[in-house]
Amino acid sequence: MTGERLRFDGWIAGVGTSSGTRLVVGHWPRSPFGAFSDVMVEHPDGERVLLAPSRRIADFVAATYRFDRIEVVPVSVTPAAPAGDSAWLVEAGPLRLRLRTGRRSALGLLLSAVPAPFARSPVWAAVCDVPARLLMPGVRTLGRAGPGRREWYGARGLRPVVAADAVLGGVSLGALAPLDPPVAFGFGSAPRRPSLVRVTTTVELALAGR
């Protein structure tokens, strides 16, 4: 038997910076909480910070991933990132991030052909987990997410991030760099190469009483 499954459909952008700060942006036009965006920040010293737009979303995300500090702040992504858009502006409290994506790679074209039902399936996520780890070290597609939770990702598109400009608290974070070392918010990292991934994420909650 399975517990309740909560599905989030949207995009994840992961970028590193020459300062050592790494950023993971989630933009979710469709979710159980309505449309929202959030940002996970990992500083060079390992401190993990969540920037979330409401206490309800912050509580859910913090129960699924690991953070040292949580800030509830306005979070926006402009434009709303429909397929084909190449530029994002992310504003989240003290953070301002501009990023630009390039053309889809062969892997990105292959992922765009994945049917939606496959992207929602834990069986498909399990099949993809090993090749994902081999092709993109640190990336996992299936795992445990917080106490009593299981999570899986179904990628449906991939574009490289070719330029980024990030300012946090009025201080530039430096040039675009690989997401290295891998971020440590959950059971897996975003790709080492800065990327924008079209993804369906499912979080399965444990059955009551288990």
TARAKA-V604343 format. One record per run of one state. SS is the DSSP state (@ for helix, = for strand, . for the rest). FROM is the first residue (numbers start at 1). TO is the last residue. Records with the same first field share a line. If there is no record, write none. Layout:
# TARAKA-V604343
SS=FROM-TO / FROM-TO
This chain:
# TARAKA-V604343
.=1-4 / 18-21 / 31-35 / 43-47 / 53-54 / 65-68 / 73-74 / 79-86 / 93-94 / 105-105 / 113-115 / 120-121 / 136-141 / 145-148 / 169-170 / 173-175 / 178-194 / 206-210
==5-17 / 22-30 / 36-42 / 48-52 / 69-72 / 75-78 / 87-92 / 95-104 / 142-144 / 149-168 / 171-172 / 176-177 / 195-205
@=55-64 / 106-112 / 116-119 / 122-135
